[in-house]
Amino acid sequence: MTYAAVARPGLAAPFSVVIASRDGTGLPAVVTVALSLDYLGMFDQNGLDPEPASSYADGDEVVWSFDVPAGVDRFSVDLDARIEPGVQWRRTGRVRLVVEGEQVAATTVSTWVLP
């Protein structure tokens, strides 16, 4: 994960999730990344690369599913965004990786937005 631990309103903020195969044999055909909607809400989103094959929000999180080309053992999801101009203080969220319906990894992210 790469994300801004400290940011300012109106400025670009990095957010990237890198998924890698542990044994180098390749990733599954579909990987799913889930992100807390409260955390995502601080961003003015310009785009997500690659585009998910499917996405939905369930009230607590946004869930993006990506088709992974065969033989790929490293996959990156990059959010092109800036911090909303009116956002301040701290935002915390959770990022989960789901493969074949099973959560295989999760982490917490926290960003302080200074005035």
C-alpha positions as a Python dict, from the first residue, in 0.01 Angstrom:
ca = {
    (1, 'M'): (0, 0, 0),
    (2, 'T'): (104, 351, -76),
    (3, 'Y'): (-109, 632, 61),
    (4, 'A'): (-69, 980, 205),
    (5, 'A'): (-21, 977, 583),
    (6, 'V'): (-42, 1358, 580),
    (7, 'A'): (-207, 1572, 313),
    (8, 'R'): (-366, 1910, 249),
    (9, 'P'): (-708, 1991, 100),
    (10, 'G'): (-710, 2045, -276),
    (11, 'L'): (-380, 1863, -336),
    (12, 'A'): (-320, 1530, -506),
    (13, 'A'): (-278, 1237, -270),
    (14, 'P'): (-126, 900, -364),
    (15, 'F'): (-330, 585, -314),
    (16, 'S'): (-210, 257, -458),
    (17, 'V'): (-265, -109, -372),
    (18, 'V'): (-11, -360, -503),
    (19, 'I'): (-112, -726, -502),
    (20, 'A'): (165, -981, -549),
    (21, 'S'): (176, -1359, -567),
    (22, 'R'): (364, -1507, -271),
    (23, 'D'): (516, -1792, -468),
    (24, 'G'): (550, -1634, -813),
    (25, 'T'): (300, -1872, -973),
    (26, 'G'): (61, -1594, -1071),
    (27, 'L'): (-246, -1434, -926),
    (28, 'P'): (-600, -1569, -947),
    (29, 'A'): (-813, -1465, -1246),
    (30, 'V'): (-1010, -1218, -1029),
    (31, 'V'): (-897, -1012, -731),
    (32, 'T'): (-1123, -788, -526),
    (33, 'V'): (-1024, -477, -332),
    (34, 'A'): (-1264, -328, -76),
    (35, 'L'): (-1215, 21, 71),
    (36, 'S'): (-1408, 200, 347),
    (37, 'L'): (-1650, 454, 202),
    (38, 'D'): (-1573, 700, 484),
    (39, 'Y'): (-1207, 705, 382),
    (40, 'L'): (-1281, 716, 9),
    (41, 'G'): (-1518, 1007, 72),
    (42, 'M'): (-1230, 1246, 142),
    (43, 'F'): (-1113, 1218, -218),
    (44, 'D'): (-1220, 1403, -530),
    (45, 'Q'): (-1164, 1107, -762),
    (46, 'N'): (-1033, 1154, -1114),
    (47, 'G'): (-998, 789, -1205),
    (48, 'L'): (-909, 434, -1107),
    (49, 'D'): (-648, 242, -1303),
    (50, 'P'): (-719, -20, -1417),
    (51, 'E'): (-1095, 12, -1442),
    (52, 'P'): (-1266, -259, -1237),
    (53, 'A'): (-1459, -532, -1416),
    (54, 'S'): (-1732, -472, -1158),
    (55, 'S'): (-1792, -249, -859),
    (56, 'Y'): (-2057, -185, -596),
    (57, 'A'): (-2100, -11, -262),
    (58, 'D'): (-2268, -189, 27),
    (59, 'G'): (-2310, 102, 268),
    (60, 'D'): (-1977, 60, 450),
    (61, 'E'): (-1732, 5, 168),
    (62, 'V'): (-1682, 20, -205),
    (63, 'V'): (-1586, -313, -361),
    (64, 'W'): (-1388, -329, -685),
    (65, 'S'): (-1327, -657, -869),
    (66, 'F'): (-1051, -676, -1128),
    (67, 'D'): (-982, -933, -1399),
    (68, 'V'): (-614, -1031, -1384),
    (69, 'P'): (-443, -1147, -1704),
    (70, 'A'): (-312, -1505, -1693),
    (71, 'G'): (42, -1544, -1562),
    (72, 'V'): (55, -1204, -1389),
    (73, 'D'): (215, -1225, -1043),
    (74, 'R'): (202, -852, -956),
    (75, 'F'): (-104, -629, -1000),
    (76, 'S'): (-143, -263, -905),
    (77, 'V'): (-460, -61, -846),
    (78, 'D'): (-402, 316, -853),
    (79, 'L'): (-651, 586, -755),
    (80, 'D'): (-594, 924, -921),
    (81, 'A'): (-739, 1168, -670),
    (82, 'R'): (-697, 1483, -468),
    (83, 'I'): (-820, 1565, -120),
    (84, 'E'): (-1158, 1741, -125),
    (85, 'P'): (-1112, 2114, -49),
    (86, 'G'): (-1341, 2108, 258),
    (87, 'V'): (-1186, 1804, 428),
    (88, 'Q'): (-977, 1846, 743),
    (89, 'W'): (-859, 1640, 1039),
    (90, 'R'): (-801, 1266, 1038),
    (91, 'R'): (-964, 1003, 819),
    (92, 'T'): (-917, 634, 885),
    (93, 'G'): (-1024, 344, 669),
    (94, 'R'): (-979, -22, 600),
    (95, 'V'): (-854, -187, 283),
    (96, 'R'): (-929, -554, 226),
    (97, 'L'): (-810, -799, -39),
    (98, 'V'): (-1055, -1076, -128),
    (99, 'V'): (-968, -1372, -350),
    (100, 'E'): (-1223, -1637, -444),
    (101, 'G'): (-1463, -1506, -178),
    (102, 'E'): (-1206, -1527, 103),
    (103, 'Q'): (-1043, -1228, 269),
    (104, 'V'): (-669, -1289, 236),
    (105, 'A'): (-532, -957, 362),
    (106, 'A'): (-648, -640, 532),
    (107, 'T'): (-488, -323, 663),
    (108, 'T'): (-587, 8, 813),
    (109, 'V'): (-498, 340, 652),
    (110, 'S'): (-501, 676, 826),
    (111, 'T'): (-451, 1020, 673),
    (112, 'W'): (-423, 1351, 856),
    (113, 'V'): (-554, 1638, 646),
    (114, 'L'): (-398, 1963, 764),
    (115, 'P'): (-551, 2308, 705),
}
